[in-house]
Amino acid sequence: MSSAQPPEGTRSAPQGQRQVPLRAPPRPGQAGPLLSALRSAVGDANVMHGGDLSAWERDWRKRWNGKALAVVRPGSTVEVAAVVKLCLLHGVSIVPQGGNTGLVGGGVPDDSGTQILLSLQRMHRVRHVDRANLTMTADAGCVLQALQAAADDNGLLFPLSLAAEGSCTIGGNLATNAGGTQVLRYGNARELCLGLEVVTAQGEIWDGLTGLRKDNTGYDLRDLMIGSEGTLGIITGATLKLFPRPAASLTALAITQDLGQCVALLGLAQARLGAGLTGFEVMNAFSLSLVKQHFPQLQQPLPAAPWTVLIECADAEGQAQARMRFEALLEAALEANLIDDAVVAESLAQSASLWHLRESIPLAQSEEGLNVKHDIALPVSAIPSFCTQTDEALGLAFPGARLVNFGHLGDGNLHYNVQCPPGAQAADFLARHEHDINRIVFDAVQAASGSISAEHGIGVLKRDELASRKSPVALQMMRAIKLALDPQGVLNPNRVV
């Protein structure tokens, strides 16, 4: 399947279906009528045109710098619908944005200066908590950490947890089907959502905010929208699953010699802890050395080792009983030579500090410089051989390149990133070698029946890669869906497909 993109001014369509030319959008100097109408719809202060808009136009990685016609900040679902209708009328495409913490360039405008950046950050209301139904309904612009706090205030748990949880929004989490550290026990964002409210590409409002766990009345539109990255509809609200708050939560750090031991330790933890196992993260030596280098104030309680494992369990019973089972697991792992040493957090503060080590790796890597990021999924059983073979292939092709390998071993998701050799210019290294690095990594992922995107999405970064590696039949169905729901290509064009 060719990865070539359609000509400018057209939208892609499945083979055999007619492509419809997009209406030429107004240039920035000709956009007065649209901007005036948008100001009437959402208020003068919420349409920003000109000046420094870099907070919305530049992505978190500082890799994509776009230029928006304007940044528009609606305050309600009705206002979002009005914005979409106006943009459709004027032939202007829309890029929806939540907290702008994405990693694949899917939430920032292109550099044409003709797109509307639609920010949902003003829509941050928790609408309702239903304790009996274990659900919470919230606006799409709610920051994830605020939702966690709202659940906690009601004696409940919303388990989605990401390093960016202080900035990312639930709409963005759902649009990318975010994963995070609790997938092993609670699933991706998709599994945590029961219903959605969505503004369609025609500016209509679909109210699917059901709190039902069983609803077998046709196609699952909710699941279609989740993970679509704003290309099929704009998520404006969500009904989310809540859970009873665990009576006990324990965290441990352990060191091992190789990934095979890590996989064996995961199996032992699953057998001993069952559904109580909520997190199982791995970090290679270089990833933690970057944390030590750039954040020396963060204590690392165990000596450096080839691999460090972070394990978390939650229990509905008391702390003492849970700790007994947890420590028995670690003792069994020591006896089986699966780990060399371990430490168990003695308090919530110590547990938070252990997690802070893991969550500081992306920040430390950013401090070290630009890098080639990979967010890959593999069968857990295939991970040790994949890493051995791919490490060797990259070492031969790019001597001195450093591997930052960490992630969610419990659900088979690795962040397998490549940093340039010491002393090299990171930007030059990426410009010269990113394509070949991706080819080596993605070829190995494909050979292991894995996925080139586990939780970050496709966006712009992996759009062409998806076109060359996804099944042609799957691509045809995806493009047919995009054509049916967004025939004018108004929503986040040239992303995903």
VEXPABA-261584 format. One record per residue (C-alpha): residue in one letter; x, y, z. Coordinates in nm, 4 decimals. Each point is the difference from the previous one (the first is absolute). Layout:
% VEXPABA-261584
<'A',<X,Y,Z>>;
...
% end
This chain:
% VEXPABA-261584
<'M',<0.0000,0.0000,0.0000>>;
<'S',<0.1507,0.3327,-0.1028>>;
<'S',<0.0601,0.2586,0.2683>>;
<'A',<-0.0427,0.2905,-0.2413>>;
<'Q',<-0.2338,0.2757,0.1170>>;
<'P',<-0.2873,0.1431,-0.2084>>;
<'P',<0.0582,0.3260,-0.1861>>;
<'E',<-0.0440,0.3235,0.1929>>;
<'G',<-0.3657,0.1020,0.0110>>;
<'T',<-0.1444,-0.3520,-0.0078>>;
<'R',<-0.0855,-0.2487,0.2664>>;
<'S',<0.0996,-0.3636,-0.0247>>;
<'A',<-0.2670,-0.2570,-0.0764>>;
<'P',<-0.0028,-0.3767,-0.0467>>;
<'Q',<0.0818,-0.1329,-0.3422>>;
<'G',<-0.3002,0.0288,-0.2291>>;
<'Q',<-0.1608,0.2858,0.1930>>;
<'R',<-0.0017,0.3566,-0.1282>>;
<'Q',<0.2207,0.2570,0.1704>>;
<'V',<-0.1761,0.3279,0.0674>>;
<'P',<0.2089,0.3189,-0.0309>>;
<'L',<0.0058,0.2066,0.3155>>;
<'R',<-0.1250,0.3545,-0.0283>>;
<'A',<0.3008,0.2354,0.0009>>;
<'P',<0.0246,0.1435,0.3535>>;
<'P',<0.0388,0.3739,0.0528>>;
<'R',<0.3559,0.1181,0.0475>>;
<'P',<0.0787,0.1761,0.3293>>;
<'G',<-0.0501,0.3447,-0.1505>>;
<'Q',<-0.3344,-0.0999,-0.1495>>;
<'A',<-0.1486,-0.1679,0.3056>>;
<'G',<-0.1871,0.2960,0.1469>>;
<'P',<-0.3543,-0.1338,-0.0471>>;
<'L',<0.0850,-0.3383,0.1536>>;
<'L',<0.1830,0.1523,0.2962>>;
<'S',<-0.2858,0.2420,0.0602>>;
<'A',<-0.2517,-0.2851,-0.0026>>;
<'L',<0.2172,-0.2069,0.2354>>;
<'R',<0.0233,0.2908,0.2441>>;
<'S',<-0.3765,0.0267,-0.0015>>;
<'A',<-0.0271,-0.3722,0.0726>>;
<'V',<0.2522,-0.0334,0.2861>>;
<'G',<0.0820,0.3555,0.1121>>;
<'D',<0.2704,0.2446,-0.1094>>;
<'A',<0.2481,-0.1105,0.2667>>;
<'N',<-0.0183,-0.3599,-0.1144>>;
<'V',<0.1103,0.0542,-0.3598>>;
<'M',<0.3734,0.0717,-0.0081>>;
<'H',<0.1385,0.1187,-0.3328>>;
<'G',<0.3543,0.1278,-0.0392>>;
<'G',<0.2568,0.0419,0.2748>>;
<'D',<0.1828,-0.2834,0.1725>>;
<'L',<-0.2090,-0.3179,-0.0263>>;
<'S',<0.2924,-0.2388,0.0462>>;
<'A',<-0.1597,-0.1622,0.3075>>;
<'W',<-0.2539,-0.1520,-0.2392>>;
<'E',<0.2002,-0.0097,-0.3239>>;
<'R',<0.3084,-0.1858,0.1309>>;
<'D',<-0.0200,-0.3592,0.1207>>;
<'W',<0.1335,-0.1248,0.3340>>;
<'R',<0.3101,-0.1513,-0.1618>>;
<'K',<0.0696,0.3326,-0.1778>>;
<'R',<0.0252,-0.1985,-0.3193>>;
<'W',<-0.3010,0.1417,-0.1883>>;
<'N',<-0.0538,0.3742,-0.0316>>;
<'G',<-0.3206,0.0910,-0.1791>>;
<'K',<-0.1787,0.3228,-0.0827>>;
<'A',<-0.3709,0.0318,0.0771>>;
<'L',<-0.2409,0.2431,-0.1592>>;
<'A',<-0.1348,0.0436,0.3533>>;
<'V',<-0.0266,-0.1789,0.3332>>;
<'V',<-0.3648,-0.0393,0.0984>>;
<'R',<-0.1025,-0.0993,0.3539>>;
<'P',<-0.3678,-0.0984,0.0255>>;
<'G',<-0.1487,-0.0320,0.3457>>;
<'S',<-0.2746,-0.2547,-0.0693>>;
<'T',<-0.1015,-0.2793,-0.2326>>;
<'V',<-0.2494,0.2344,-0.1687>>;
<'E',<0.2816,0.2439,-0.0710>>;
<'V',<0.2197,-0.2793,-0.1416>>;
<'A',<-0.2848,-0.0917,-0.2360>>;
<'A',<-0.0340,0.3631,-0.1067>>;
<'V',<0.3740,0.0228,-0.0733>>;
<'V',<-0.0101,-0.3146,-0.2126>>;
<'K',<-0.2966,0.1269,-0.2021>>;
<'L',<0.1708,0.3331,-0.0651>>;
<'C',<0.3265,-0.1648,-0.1050>>;
<'L',<-0.1884,-0.2361,-0.2297>>;
<'L',<-0.1814,0.2954,-0.1557>>;
<'H',<0.3265,0.1857,-0.0645>>;
<'G',<0.1996,-0.3045,-0.1176>>;
<'V',<0.2400,0.0064,0.2952>>;
<'S',<0.1315,-0.3142,0.1667>>;
<'I',<0.0203,-0.0476,0.3765>>;
<'V',<0.2702,-0.1476,0.2218>>;
<'P',<-0.1457,-0.0978,0.3405>>;
<'Q',<0.2374,0.0298,0.2955>>;
<'G',<-0.0196,-0.0969,0.3672>>;
<'G',<0.3050,0.0502,0.2218>>;
<'N',<0.2469,-0.0014,-0.2917>>;
<'T',<0.1994,-0.2841,0.1531>>;
<'G',<-0.0122,-0.2278,-0.3054>>;
<'L',<0.3156,-0.1583,-0.1386>>;
<'V',<-0.0851,-0.0623,-0.3662>>;
<'G',<-0.0900,0.3459,-0.1303>>;
<'G',<-0.3719,-0.0669,-0.0187>>;
<'G',<-0.1192,0.2977,0.2050>>;
<'V',<0.1789,0.2977,-0.1529>>;
<'P',<-0.0854,0.1836,-0.3245>>;
<'D',<0.1994,-0.0252,-0.3197>>;
<'D',<0.2056,0.2992,-0.1164>>;
<'S',<-0.2528,0.1297,-0.2539>>;
<'G',<-0.1525,0.2616,0.2290>>;
<'T',<-0.3458,-0.1074,-0.1180>>;
<'Q',<-0.1132,-0.2428,0.2724>>;
<'I',<-0.2010,0.0732,0.3129>>;
<'L',<0.1577,-0.1390,0.3159>>;
<'L',<-0.2965,-0.0960,0.2194>>;
<'S',<0.1091,-0.0158,0.3637>>;
<'L',<-0.2322,-0.1771,0.2445>>;
<'Q',<0.1765,0.1226,0.3142>>;
<'R',<-0.2875,0.2283,0.1054>>;
<'M',<-0.2278,-0.3044,0.0191>>;
<'H',<0.1210,-0.1374,0.3331>>;
<'R',<-0.3126,-0.0743,0.2025>>;
<'V',<-0.0657,-0.3264,0.1834>>;
<'R',<-0.3689,-0.0278,-0.0812>>;
<'H',<-0.1109,-0.2844,0.2247>>;
<'V',<0.1288,-0.2804,0.2222>>;
<'D',<-0.2336,-0.2978,0.0400>>;
<'R',<0.1400,-0.1950,0.2932>>;
<'A',<-0.2580,-0.2777,-0.0199>>;
<'N',<0.0674,-0.0560,-0.3708>>;
<'L',<0.3766,0.0516,0.0450>>;
<'T',<0.0146,0.2604,-0.2768>>;
<'M',<0.1096,0.3582,-0.0515>>;
<'T',<-0.1001,0.2305,-0.2876>>;
<'A',<0.2338,0.2843,-0.0909>>;
<'D',<0.0852,0.2527,-0.2691>>;
<'A',<0.2718,-0.1004,-0.2458>>;
<'G',<0.2292,0.2805,0.1183>>;
<'C',<0.0259,-0.1331,0.3570>>;
<'V',<0.3616,-0.0600,0.0950>>;
<'L',<0.0593,-0.3652,0.0873>>;
<'Q',<0.1364,0.0824,0.3455>>;
<'A',<-0.3174,0.1958,0.0802>>;
<'L',<-0.2114,-0.3032,-0.0896>>;
<'Q',<0.2130,-0.2203,0.2237>>;
<'A',<-0.0536,0.2504,0.2830>>;
<'A',<-0.3761,0.0174,-0.0613>>;
<'A',<-0.0253,-0.3769,0.0229>>;
<'D',<0.2128,-0.0017,0.3156>>;
<'D',<-0.2207,0.2668,0.1592>>;
<'N',<-0.2874,-0.2470,-0.0397>>;
<'G',<0.1954,-0.2875,0.1522>>;
<'L',<0.0507,-0.1577,-0.3432>>;
<'L',<0.2778,-0.0598,-0.2527>>;
<'F',<0.0432,0.1106,-0.3600>>;
<'P',<0.3052,-0.2085,-0.0911>>;
<'L',<0.1267,0.1561,-0.3235>>;
<'S',<0.3503,0.1242,0.0860>>;
<'L',<0.2590,0.1606,-0.2289>>;
<'A',<0.3186,0.1974,0.0472>>;
<'A',<-0.1776,0.3021,-0.1538>>;
<'E',<-0.3072,-0.0312,0.2239>>;
<'G',<0.0468,0.3526,0.1360>>;
<'S',<-0.0435,0.1444,-0.3508>>;
<'C',<-0.1725,-0.2495,-0.2300>>;
<'T',<-0.3782,0.0063,-0.0368>>;
<'I',<-0.2493,-0.2845,-0.0051>>;
<'G',<-0.1165,0.0908,-0.3509>>;
<'G',<0.3531,-0.0376,-0.1294>>;
<'N',<0.0470,-0.3189,0.2012>>;
<'L',<-0.3062,-0.1497,-0.1672>>;
<'A',<0.0807,0.1361,-0.3454>>;
<'T',<0.3339,-0.1831,0.0127>>;
<'N',<-0.1197,-0.2951,0.2115>>;
<'A',<0.2703,0.0754,0.2556>>;
<'G',<0.1528,-0.2814,0.1999>>;
<'G',<0.2219,0.0855,0.2957>>;
<'T',<0.1165,-0.1946,0.3015>>;
<'Q',<-0.3225,-0.1739,0.1080>>;
<'V',<-0.0954,-0.1746,-0.3258>>;
<'L',<0.1015,-0.3385,0.1398>>;
<'R',<-0.2888,0.0106,0.2483>>;
<'Y',<-0.2515,0.2523,-0.1385>>;
<'G',<0.0616,0.0193,-0.3753>>;
<'N',<0.0552,0.2896,-0.2411>>;
<'A',<-0.2127,0.3162,-0.0075>>;
<'R',<-0.2439,-0.1883,-0.2249>>;
<'E',<-0.0748,-0.2502,0.2769>>;
<'L',<-0.0602,0.2821,0.2481>>;
<'C',<-0.2621,0.1818,-0.2091>>;
<'L',<-0.3691,-0.0911,-0.0104>>;
<'G',<-0.1398,0.2872,-0.2032>>;
<'L',<0.0948,0.3045,-0.2066>>;
<'E',<-0.1350,0.3327,-0.1123>>;
<'V',<0.1360,0.0921,-0.3436>>;
<'V',<-0.0358,0.2845,-0.2473>>;
<'T',<-0.0017,-0.1420,-0.3523>>;
<'A',<0.1692,0.1423,-0.3090>>;
<'Q',<-0.3360,0.1537,-0.0939>>;
<'G',<-0.0275,0.1852,0.3319>>;
<'E',<-0.2661,-0.2312,0.1418>>;
<'I',<0.0096,-0.1214,0.3599>>;
<'W',<-0.0116,-0.3713,0.0750>>;
<'D',<-0.0988,-0.0573,0.3625>>;
<'G',<0.1227,-0.3473,0.0857>>;
<'L',<0.0713,0.0709,0.3679>>;
<'T',<-0.1396,-0.3275,0.1236>>;
<'G',<0.1147,-0.1519,0.3249>>;
<'L',<-0.1025,-0.3469,-0.1163>>;
<'R',<0.2361,-0.2930,0.0052>>;
<'K',<-0.2238,-0.1937,-0.2387>>;
<'D',<-0.1503,0.1630,-0.3082>>;
<'N',<-0.0159,-0.2221,-0.3087>>;
<'T',<-0.1941,0.2286,-0.2342>>;
<'G',<0.2063,0.0054,-0.3169>>;
<'Y',<0.3450,0.1252,-0.0952>>;
<'D',<0.2126,0.1144,0.2912>>;
<'L',<0.0477,0.3672,-0.0883>>;
<'R',<0.1818,0.0621,0.3265>>;
<'D',<0.2799,-0.2386,-0.0882>>;
<'L',<0.0173,0.1463,-0.3491>>;
<'M',<0.0679,0.3483,0.1378>>;
<'I',<0.2469,-0.1121,0.2667>>;
<'G',<0.3461,-0.0144,-0.1554>>;
<'S',<-0.1051,0.1918,-0.3133>>;
<'E',<0.2200,0.3006,0.0932>>;
<'G',<-0.2632,0.2618,-0.0812>>;
<'T',<-0.0347,-0.1099,-0.3617>>;
<'L',<-0.3583,-0.1317,0.0263>>;
<'G',<-0.1568,0.2238,0.2643>>;
<'I',<0.0897,0.2345,0.2858>>;
<'I',<-0.0474,-0.1574,0.3428>>;
<'T',<-0.1593,0.2559,0.2344>>;
<'G',<-0.1041,-0.2169,0.2941>>;
<'A',<0.0403,-0.3499,0.1403>>;
<'T',<-0.1559,-0.2339,0.2537>>;
<'L',<0.2785,-0.1905,0.1720>>;
<'K',<0.0225,-0.3116,0.2151>>;
<'L',<0.0907,0.0365,0.3654>>;
<'F',<0.1184,-0.2693,0.2396>>;
<'P',<-0.0001,-0.0548,0.3746>>;
<'R',<0.3146,0.1471,0.1497>>;
<'P',<0.2430,-0.2776,0.1013>>;
<'A',<0.0478,-0.0493,0.3727>>;
<'A',<0.3716,-0.0619,-0.0534>>;
<'S',<0.2549,0.0964,-0.2618>>;
<'L',<0.3638,-0.1106,-0.0029>>;
<'T',<0.2937,0.0857,-0.2242>>;
<'A',<0.3372,-0.1724,-0.0364>>;
<'L',<0.3152,0.0523,-0.2014>>;
<'A',<0.2126,-0.2983,-0.1025>>;
<'I',<0.3137,-0.0503,-0.2107>>;
<'T',<0.0678,-0.2816,-0.2471>>;
<'Q',<0.2603,-0.1015,-0.2536>>;
<'D',<-0.2054,-0.0475,-0.3149>>;
<'L',<-0.3435,0.0371,-0.1542>>;
<'G',<-0.0617,-0.3742,0.0085>>;
<'Q',<0.0093,0.0210,0.3794>>;
<'C',<-0.2396,0.2955,-0.0140>>;
<'V',<-0.2503,-0.2015,-0.2036>>;
<'A',<0.0313,-0.2952,0.2402>>;
<'L',<-0.0502,0.2384,0.2938>>;
<'L',<-0.3145,0.1365,-0.1662>>;
<'G',<-0.1386,-0.3530,-0.0291>>;
<'L',<0.0761,-0.0691,0.3658>>;
<'A',<-0.1646,0.3285,0.1060>>;
<'Q',<-0.3103,-0.0767,-0.2042>>;
<'A',<-0.0229,-0.3461,0.1551>>;
<'R',<0.0494,0.1281,0.3568>>;
<'L',<-0.1961,0.3271,-0.0142>>;
<'G',<-0.2607,-0.0612,-0.2705>>;
<'A',<-0.2158,0.3061,-0.0672>>;
<'G',<0.1798,0.1764,0.2849>>;
<'L',<0.2975,0.0630,-0.2277>>;
<'T',<-0.0606,0.3536,-0.1291>>;
<'G',<0.3376,0.1061,-0.1384>>;
<'F',<0.3109,-0.1662,-0.1394>>;
<'E',<0.2534,0.2383,-0.1535>>;
<'V',<0.3533,-0.0640,-0.1265>>;
<'M',<0.2882,0.2463,-0.0424>>;
<'N',<0.3377,-0.0723,-0.1539>>;
<'A',<0.3233,0.1249,0.1556>>;
<'F',<0.0519,0.2888,-0.2407>>;
<'S',<-0.3494,0.1410,0.0529>>;
<'L',<0.0558,0.0247,0.3765>>;
<'S',<0.3518,0.1372,-0.0514>>;
<'L',<-0.1578,0.2905,-0.1890>>;
<'V',<-0.2315,0.0634,0.2965>>;
<'K',<0.3013,-0.0031,0.2329>>;
<'Q',<0.1911,0.2369,-0.2269>>;
<'H',<-0.2757,0.2560,-0.0547>>;
<'F',<-0.1930,-0.0355,0.3275>>;
<'P',<0.2659,-0.0900,0.2605>>;
<'Q',<-0.2359,0.0986,0.2816>>;
<'L',<-0.2125,-0.3100,-0.0698>>;
<'Q',<0.1211,-0.2831,0.2204>>;
<'Q',<0.0561,-0.3389,-0.1648>>;
<'P',<-0.0100,-0.2463,0.2909>>;
<'L',<0.1545,-0.2989,-0.1816>>;
<'P',<0.3343,-0.0282,-0.1796>>;
<'A',<0.0139,0.0296,-0.3777>>;
<'A',<-0.0907,-0.3215,-0.1819>>;
<'P',<-0.0760,-0.1033,-0.3588>>;
<'W',<-0.3732,0.0130,0.0785>>;
<'T',<-0.2085,0.1521,0.2771>>;
<'V',<-0.3608,-0.1061,0.0547>>;
<'L',<-0.2728,0.2044,0.1664>>;
<'I',<-0.2847,-0.2134,0.1361>>;
<'E',<-0.3262,0.1232,0.1483>>;
<'C',<-0.2873,-0.1930,0.1520>>;
<'A',<-0.3331,0.1050,0.1453>>;
<'D',<-0.2173,-0.1972,0.2364>>;
<'A',<-0.3502,0.0271,0.1385>>;
<'E',<0.1194,-0.1478,0.3301>>;
<'G',<0.2114,0.1675,0.2676>>;
<'Q',<0.3519,0.1337,-0.0460>>;
<'A',<0.1647,-0.2584,0.2257>>;
<'Q',<-0.1440,-0.2984,-0.1873>>;
<'A',<0.0806,0.1531,-0.3387>>;
<'R',<0.3572,0.0744,0.1046>>;
<'M',<0.0464,-0.3584,0.1152>>;
<'R',<-0.0990,-0.1317,-0.3448>>;
<'F',<0.2120,0.2609,-0.1772>>;
<'E',<0.3124,-0.0769,0.2008>>;
<'A',<-0.0576,-0.3735,-0.0510>>;
<'L',<0.0012,0.0627,-0.3748>>;
<'L',<0.3345,0.1815,0.0187>>;
<'E',<0.1511,-0.2716,0.2212>>;
<'A',<-0.1088,-0.2653,-0.2501>>;
<'A',<0.1543,0.2071,-0.2811>>;
<'L',<0.3281,0.0227,0.1901>>;
<'E',<0.0031,-0.3751,0.0634>>;
<'A',<-0.0656,-0.0669,-0.3696>>;
<'N',<0.2870,0.2355,-0.0977>>;
<'L',<-0.2401,0.2229,-0.1925>>;
<'I',<0.1140,0.3129,0.1848>>;
<'D',<0.3221,0.1039,0.1724>>;
<'D',<-0.1484,0.2408,0.2526>>;
<'A',<-0.3238,0.1847,0.0765>>;
<'V',<-0.1387,0.2774,0.2166>>;
<'V',<-0.3617,0.0526,0.1065>>;
<'A',<-0.1353,0.3508,0.0571>>;
<'E',<-0.0836,0.0620,0.3655>>;
<'S',<-0.2357,0.2932,-0.0593>>;
<'L',<-0.2024,0.1778,-0.2644>>;
<'A',<0.2819,0.2541,-0.0320>>;
<'Q',<0.2546,-0.2733,-0.0686>>;
<'S',<-0.2334,-0.1626,-0.2503>>;
<'A',<-0.0404,0.3334,-0.1783>>;
<'S',<0.3774,0.0444,-0.0127>>;
<'L',<0.0443,-0.3414,-0.1646>>;
<'W',<-0.2610,0.0863,-0.2615>>;
<'H',<0.1638,0.3397,-0.0453>>;
<'L',<0.3173,-0.1755,-0.1153>>;
<'R',<-0.1927,-0.1800,-0.2707>>;
<'E',<-0.1987,0.3061,-0.1048>>;
<'S',<0.3124,0.2178,-0.0198>>;
<'I',<0.1564,-0.2046,-0.2785>>;
<'P',<-0.1756,0.1852,-0.2864>>;
<'L',<0.0928,0.3342,0.1577>>;
<'A',<0.3630,-0.1070,0.0460>>;
<'Q',<0.0126,-0.1200,-0.3584>>;
<'S',<-0.1369,0.3340,-0.1178>>;
<'E',<0.2728,0.1761,0.1987>>;
<'E',<0.2599,-0.2217,-0.1691>>;
<'G',<-0.1234,0.1118,-0.3427>>;
<'L',<-0.2119,-0.1031,-0.2959>>;
<'N',<-0.0451,-0.3738,-0.0439>>;
<'V',<-0.1760,-0.2532,-0.2190>>;
<'K',<-0.3055,-0.1089,0.1987>>;
<'H',<-0.1727,-0.3339,-0.0420>>;
<'D',<-0.3230,-0.0962,0.1718>>;
<'I',<-0.0296,-0.3662,-0.0909>>;
<'A',<-0.2116,-0.2956,0.1117>>;
<'L',<0.1171,-0.3606,-0.0086>>;
<'P',<-0.1128,-0.3325,0.1403>>;
<'V',<0.1626,-0.0074,0.3445>>;
<'S',<0.1641,-0.3323,-0.0858>>;
<'A',<0.1732,0.1578,-0.3021>>;
<'I',<0.1494,0.2997,0.1792>>;
<'P',<0.3340,-0.1499,0.1180>>;
<'S',<0.0961,-0.1345,-0.3441>>;
<'F',<-0.1236,0.3170,-0.1722>>;
<'C',<0.2189,0.2193,0.2204>>;
<'T',<0.3066,-0.2233,-0.0340>>;
<'Q',<-0.0204,-0.0110,-0.3790>>;
<'T',<-0.1010,0.3625,-0.0547>>;
<'D',<0.2588,0.1336,0.2467>>;
<'E',<0.2662,-0.1867,-0.1974>>;
<'A',<-0.1281,0.1195,-0.3388>>;
<'L',<-0.0080,0.3642,0.1112>>;
<'G',<0.3447,-0.0282,0.1576>>;
<'L',<0.1480,-0.1274,-0.3246>>;
<'A',<-0.1736,0.2603,-0.2152>>;
<'F',<0.0540,0.2985,0.2323>>;
<'P',<0.3065,-0.0543,0.2227>>;
<'G',<-0.0251,0.1912,0.3272>>;
<'A',<-0.3747,0.0582,-0.0199>>;
<'R',<-0.1575,-0.0341,0.3439>>;
<'L',<-0.3221,-0.1881,0.0702>>;
<'V',<-0.2545,0.1378,0.2453>>;
<'N',<-0.2238,-0.3013,0.0515>>;
<'F',<-0.2765,0.0190,0.2583>>;
<'G',<-0.3718,-0.0559,0.0249>>;
<'H',<-0.2955,-0.2105,0.0952>>;
<'L',<0.1260,-0.3586,-0.0225>>;
<'G',<-0.3218,-0.1235,0.1615>>;
<'D',<-0.2012,0.0886,-0.3128>>;
<'G',<0.2803,-0.0416,-0.2552>>;
<'N',<0.0568,0.3715,-0.0674>>;
<'L',<0.3592,0.1246,-0.0264>>;
<'H',<0.1296,0.3517,-0.0567>>;
<'Y',<0.3009,-0.1108,-0.1988>>;
<'N',<0.1786,0.3269,-0.0699>>;
<'V',<0.3325,0.0736,-0.1687>>;
<'Q',<0.2272,0.2810,0.1186>>;
<'C',<0.2918,0.1214,-0.2104>>;
<'P',<0.3601,-0.0975,0.0917>>;
<'P',<0.1683,0.2151,0.2675>>;
<'G',<0.1311,0.3231,-0.1437>>;
<'A',<-0.2054,-0.0217,-0.3196>>;
<'Q',<-0.2484,0.2673,-0.1017>>;
<'A',<-0.3433,-0.1459,0.0694>>;
<'A',<-0.1796,0.1925,-0.2749>>;
<'D',<0.2566,-0.1049,-0.2620>>;
<'F',<-0.0149,-0.3609,0.1178>>;
<'L',<-0.3792,-0.0053,-0.0333>>;
<'A',<0.0044,0.1672,-0.3402>>;
<'R',<0.2475,-0.2519,-0.1379>>;
<'H',<-0.1070,-0.3208,0.1713>>;
<'E',<-0.3603,0.0098,0.1262>>;
<'H',<-0.1423,-0.1705,-0.3083>>;
<'D',<0.2474,-0.2890,0.0147>>;
<'I',<-0.0406,-0.0372,0.3776>>;
<'N',<-0.3759,-0.0215,-0.0425>>;
<'R',<0.0383,-0.2547,-0.2772>>;
<'I',<0.2127,-0.2295,0.2182>>;
<'V',<-0.2303,0.0330,0.3017>>;
<'F',<-0.3299,-0.0263,-0.1867>>;
<'D',<0.1169,-0.2920,-0.2127>>;
<'A',<0.0833,-0.1857,0.3216>>;
<'V',<-0.3335,0.0988,0.1560>>;
<'Q',<-0.1883,-0.1238,-0.3054>>;
<'A',<0.1960,-0.3269,-0.0022>>;
<'A',<-0.1060,-0.0545,0.3640>>;
<'S',<-0.3698,0.0667,-0.0809>>;
<'G',<0.0101,0.3260,0.1928>>;
<'S',<-0.1333,0.3526,-0.0496>>;
<'I',<0.1873,0.3185,-0.0909>>;
<'S',<-0.2256,0.2029,0.2311>>;
<'A',<-0.1123,-0.1287,0.3380>>;
<'E',<-0.1394,0.3089,0.1729>>;
<'H',<0.1239,0.3241,-0.1595>>;
<'G',<-0.2025,-0.0211,-0.3200>>;
<'I',<0.0934,0.0631,-0.3640>>;
<'G',<-0.0391,0.3744,-0.0550>>;
<'V',<0.2425,0.1359,-0.2586>>;
<'L',<0.3071,-0.1829,0.1267>>;
<'K',<-0.1108,-0.3509,-0.0945>>;
<'R',<-0.2569,0.0742,-0.2707>>;
<'D',<0.2213,-0.1072,-0.2913>>;
<'E',<0.1348,-0.2949,0.1970>>;
<'L',<-0.3559,-0.1163,0.0627>>;
<'A',<-0.0799,0.0280,-0.3707>>;
<'S',<0.2910,-0.2282,-0.0883>>;
<'R',<-0.0464,-0.2574,0.2773>>;
<'K',<-0.3732,-0.0260,0.0703>>;
<'S',<-0.2027,-0.2580,-0.1886>>;
<'P',<-0.1376,0.1515,-0.3257>>;
<'V',<-0.3432,-0.1321,0.0948>>;
<'A',<0.0199,0.1690,0.3404>>;
<'L',<0.1125,0.3269,-0.1590>>;
<'Q',<-0.2869,-0.0151,-0.2481>>;
<'M',<-0.2527,-0.0414,0.2806>>;
<'M',<0.1573,0.2823,0.2029>>;
<'R',<-0.0116,0.2376,-0.2965>>;
<'A',<-0.3585,-0.0973,-0.0749>>;
<'I',<-0.0984,0.0888,0.3561>>;
<'K',<0.1785,0.3369,-0.0232>>;
<'L',<-0.1731,0.0709,-0.3320>>;
<'A',<-0.3430,-0.0884,0.1367>>;
<'L',<0.0244,0.2042,0.3207>>;
<'D',<0.2068,0.2945,-0.1240>>;
<'P',<-0.0607,0.0321,-0.3766>>;
<'Q',<0.1389,0.3553,-0.0157>>;
<'G',<0.3167,-0.0854,0.1932>>;
<'V',<-0.0590,0.2711,0.2595>>;
<'L',<0.1238,-0.1929,0.3067>>;
<'N',<0.3750,-0.0350,0.0559>>;
<'P',<0.0895,-0.0674,-0.3639>>;
<'N',<0.3139,-0.1929,-0.0973>>;
<'R',<0.0167,-0.1707,0.3377>>;
<'V',<-0.0167,-0.3779,0.0439>>;
<'V',<-0.1108,-0.0760,-0.3611>>;
% end
